Amino acid sequence: MKRLLLFAAALLLAAPVFAQPYPAKPIRVVVPFPAGSATDTIARILGQSVSAAVGQPVVVDNKAGADGAIAGAEVVKSAPDGYTLFMATNSPMAVAVAMKKQPPYDPLADFTPITDVGRYTFFLYINAATPIQTFKQLVEYAKANPGKLNYATGNTTGIMSFAQMNALAGIEMTHVPYKGEPQAVTDIIAGRVQLLWATPTTGLAHLKDGKLRALATNLKARSKLLPDVPTMAEVGIPGYSVVSWAALYAPAKLPRELQMRIHKEFTDAMKRPDVVAQMDKQAFLLTGSTPEELATFTKAQLEAYRAIMKSIGMQPE
């Protein structure tokens, strides 16, 4: 009996160690782009709100490179304990996979879906020092001077946007890739490149100070942020179909109770007025979803990007 009592006491003492409430330590959110990028900004806004609610730091870990695949591969290898999350976009979860014959991971099998986060607004920026004032003038100049304009890309949304836009408009320009939008914006302002599809996070301030000009938006309707900037359909490219999004994932095999707890904390954060106001300043549309809806959306987006690649003649490498 004495041994049984000692054993029971030992279990009671040990129980708090093994049944600590979540979260009991900082949560790491891996972001596949550099600090200062739109995804980094969104992750930090949500992370601060969630941190205040749960009483633990939410730390953003930037892992840029390989169209987001470096970050994705790291998350796949992480423990499914709720302390490593992935603020992913269409770049690592759809485009980077569609562009590879042997992808580094399976976006459907290797991750636990948490929630859709939202949609990015992209603008086609051009160095304001160029004489090109409109999209029509851009097409006319590019057709008269094939390959002379340099366009920058800082993510796969930019890559796919230019690839589809160039194919539909029948123009040829020279591609200069970057690891992220901030570096690309620096070079477009310096005049090393002339064009860039990018978010307001990295381009808006330079547009307001006259260093950049916006020729079009990727949205189906004009942005409230820049209502004078036309859509791609309005400038004569109705077939443009690239969608840019962000969503939250965890490594595969995350326990259901943790999946739903994390889902609740982040979707609750998306509803808070201060978070909504900050996202509006980024022209980022919050959506939110169930984990199951995100799984369906991820599959559909992978198929959609494969279809875009096929339509413009891009082959997986």
N, C-alpha and C positions, 0 to 999 in steps of 0.2 A: 504493500500500500504506500509506504514511504517513497519507494522508487517511482510509483505512478504519480504521486503528488509532485515530486521533483521534476519529472518529465513534463507534466502539465504546466508547471510554473515556467519551465524553460521555453515551452512553445508560446506561452503568453508574452514572455519577454522578447522572443524573436519575431512575433507576429508583426509589429510595426515596421520592422526592417523589410519584410516581404510584402506588406500590404500598404505601402505608402500611397497616399492619394496622389493622383495625377493632376498637375505636374509637380514633381518634387525637386526639379532642377531646371536650368535654362533649356529652352526649346530652340533648336537651330533650324532656320529656314534657308535652304540653299537656293540661290538665285543664279540663273545661267548667264547673266550679263553683268557688266562692270557697275561699280558705284556711280550714281548719277543718272543711270538709265531709267526708263519709264518703269520697267519691272522692279528694279531696285527701289524706286520711290514708292510704288504701290505696296510692296512687301513691307517696307518700313512703316507706312501709315497703318496698315492692318496689324502689324506686329506690335506697335506701341499700344494700340487699343486692346488687343488680346492680353498683352503683358499686364496692363492695369487691371484687367478683369480677373486674371488667374493668379496674380501675385508672384510671377516668375518672369525673368527676362526672356524676350523673344529676340534672338540674335540673328541678324542677316549675314549669311556667308556667301560672298560673291565668287563664283567659279565660272569665269568666262572662257569661251573658246569652243571650236568645233560645232558651231551652230547650236550650242546648248547641250551637246552630247556628253561633254566632260562632266558637267553638273549632273546630268541624268544618270550616267554610269556610276557616279559616286553615291547617289541616293539609293540606287539599286543594291549596292553592297552594304548599305547601312542596316543596323538592327531595326526590326519593325516594333519599336517600343514607344513610338509617339514623340521621340525627342529629335528626330530628323524628318523634316518636311521639305517638299519641293514646290516652290512657286514657279511653276512651269508655264510655257507658252506654246503656241503652235510650232515654234522653232524646234525644240527638242522632242516634242510629243507627236509631231506629224511630219514636218518637212525634213528634218534631219534623218528620220527613219525612212521616209519615202525616197530620199536621194541616195540611199545605200543599198547595194545588193545584199550585203551582210550587215544589217543594223547592229549597233552595240547592245541593244536591249529591245524588248517587246513592250511598247507603251500600254498594252492591254493586260498582259500577264505579269509584268514585273513591277507594277505599282498598285497601290490601294487608292482609289479615287476618294477625295474628301468633298470638294465642292467646286463648281464653276465659280470663277471670280468676276470676270467681266470682259469687256471689249475695248480695244485700243482705237483711238483716232489717229490716223496717219495723214500727214500732208506731204505733198511733193514740193520740196524746197529747192530753190535755185539761188546761186550767188547773185545778190542784187547788183553786182558790178557788171553783169552781162547785159546785153541789150534786149534779151528775151523777156517779154512782159506777160505773155499768155502761153497756154498749152499749145494753141495753134501755131504760134511762132516757134515754139520748141520743135514741133514736128517738122515744120518747114525748114528750119536751120539744120536739124539732124539729117534730113533727107538730102539736103544740098551739101552737107559736110559729114559723110558717114565716118564714124569712128573718132571724130575730133572732140566730141564732148565726153568728159569723164564723169561717170556716176559712181557714188560711194554707196556701200551697204554696210550696215552694222548689225544685221540679223537676217534670218531667213525670210522674214516678211518683206524686207527690202529686196532681197534676191529674187523672190517670186514675183513681187510687184513689178520690178523692172523687166523681168523676163516676159511676163504676160503683157505688160504695157508695150514693150518694144515690138513684140510679135504682132499684137493687134494693130499698132500704129504703123508698122512696116518701117521701123527705123533701126539704126545700128549705132551704138555708143560703146565706150570702153569701160569695163568694169574694174573698180578698185575696191577690194574688200577690206573691211576693218573688223576688229573684235567686238566693237560696240558702237552705239550712236554717238556718245560724247567725243570719241576720237575722230569720228567722221565729220561731225559738225565743226570741230576745230580746223580741219583741213578744207572744208568747203568755204569757211569764212576767209581762210588764208588764200583761197583761189587755186589750191592744188587740184581740187575736183570742183565740178560745177553743180551737180545735182545729187539729191538724197531724199529717199522716202523715209520719214522719221516722225516721231511723236511730238506733241507740244512740249513735253517735259524738257527735251533737249533743243528744240528749235524756236519756240515761241518768243523767248526773250530777244533772240537775235533778229527775229522778224520785226519785232516792235522797235528795235533800235536801227532798223533799216539795212542791216547786213544781209538779210535773206528775204526772199519773196516766195509766197506760196502760190503754186499754179493749179493744184487740185487736191481733193481729199478722197480717201478710200471709202468713206461712208456712202450709204445709199441715199442719204439726205444731207443737206449742208449742215456743218457743225455750228452750234450756237456760239462757239468760241470765236470762229472766223466766218461769219455768215456770208461774206463776199467771195469766199473761195468756192468754186464750182465742184460738183461731183465728177467722177470719171465719165459717167453717162452724159452729163451736160457738155463735156468737152469733146464728145464724139467717140468715146470708148465704152459703149454699153456692155461689152462682153467681159469687162474687168470683174473678177470674182474673188480676189484674195481677202480672207477674213483674218484678223489678228486678235487673239484672245489670250487670257491668262486663267489658270486653274490651279488648284492646290491638290497635291498628291502626297502619299507616304510610301515607304517601301512595301512590297507585297507581303501578304500574310499578317498585316496589322490586325490585332484582335478587334472584333466588331464593336465592343464597348468603347475602345479607344478611338476608333474611327468616328463613332457618333459623338463622342465628347469633343473631339477636335472640330468636327463639323459644326457643332453647336456654337463653340467659342468664336469661330471665324465668321459664320453667317450672322451671329448676333452683332459682331463688330461692324459688318457691312450695313447694318440698319441704323447705326448710331449717327445722329445728325452731323457731328463734327467730322466723322469719317466720310460721309457722303459729300460734305462741303469741300473737303480736301481733294476727293476724287474728281469732283466737278472741275476744279482748277486744273486738273491734268487732262480734262476732256475724256475721262475714263468712265465708261458706263458699267456700274456694278450690276451683276445678274444674280449670282447665287444659284444653287441647285441641290438636289439630293445626290448622294454618291452614285446611285444607280443612273440618274440622268446624266451625270458627268461621264460615266463609263460609256453610255450610248453615244454621247456627243464626241468623245475622243475617237471612237471607232469611225464615226461618220466623217470627222475632219481628216483622219488619215486617208480615207478613201477619196475625199474631195481633193486633197493636195496631190494624190497620185493621178487623179483625173486631170488636174491643171497641168502637171508635168507632161503627161501624155499629149495634151492638146497643143502644147508649145514645143514639143519635140525634145524635151529634156529626158535623158536616160539615167537611171540609177548608176552610180559609179561602183 
